[in-house]
Amino acid sequence: MARELTWGDAEDIGIRLQEEHPDVDPLTVRFTDLHGWVVALPDFKDDPKTSNEKKLEAIQMAWHEEYQDAQS
């Protein structure tokens, strides 16, 4: 069984988002959409209302690293 993800797991969430959306450049994703995609991850178990811009930005940057790695 996979580990439950929370807003604090930016790197793990970034990896999962890269797996779920491999052709999407994370820097083009609006935070409202990013929030929805994170909450929709099957392993995500945190309170959707406790996200904020700082947490979403950390997730976006972690995802962007994974995206760049996949492009090279």
N, C-alpha and C positions, 0 to 999 in steps of 0.2 A: 504494500500500500504506500502511495506517495505521501510525503510530508505535507501537512497543511501550510498554506502560504498566507502571510499577512502583509500589510502595507510596508513593513520593515524589511521584507525580503526582496529588495529591488533587483539584485543580481539574478536570483532564481526566477523571478517574474520576467525579467528581460529575456532570459533563455527560453522560457515557455512561450512568450509572445513571438520570439523569432521562429520557433517551431510552428506555431499556429498561423503566423502571417509572414512567411519567408520573403515575399515579394514586395512588402510594404516598407518604405523608408520611414523609420520612426519619427524623424524630424518633420514629416508632413502630417502627422496625426494630431488632431486637436485633443486637448486634455479631456474634453467631455467624452470623446470617442475612446480615448485611452482608458479612462475610468471604467467605461462599460465593458471593454475587452478584458480588463483585469478582473473585474467582478464576475465575468462570465467564465473564467478559468475554473475547471472542475475542482481543483485543489485549493482554490482561494476561499478562506473561511473567516476573514476579518469583517468588521462592520463597514459596509460601504460608505457610511456617513463620516467616518473618521479620516478619510483621505484629505489631502490638502495639496496645494501647488508644489510645495517642496518635495513631498513624497512622490507625486506624479512625475516631477522633473527627474528625480533620481531613477525612477523606473525607466523613463524615456532614454536617459543617458546610458543606462545598463543595456537596454535593448539596442541602442545605437551601436554600442561596442560590438555586440553579437552580430548585428547586421553588417558592420564593416568587416568583421572577420569572415563572414560568409561570402562577401563580395570578392575577397582576395584569394 
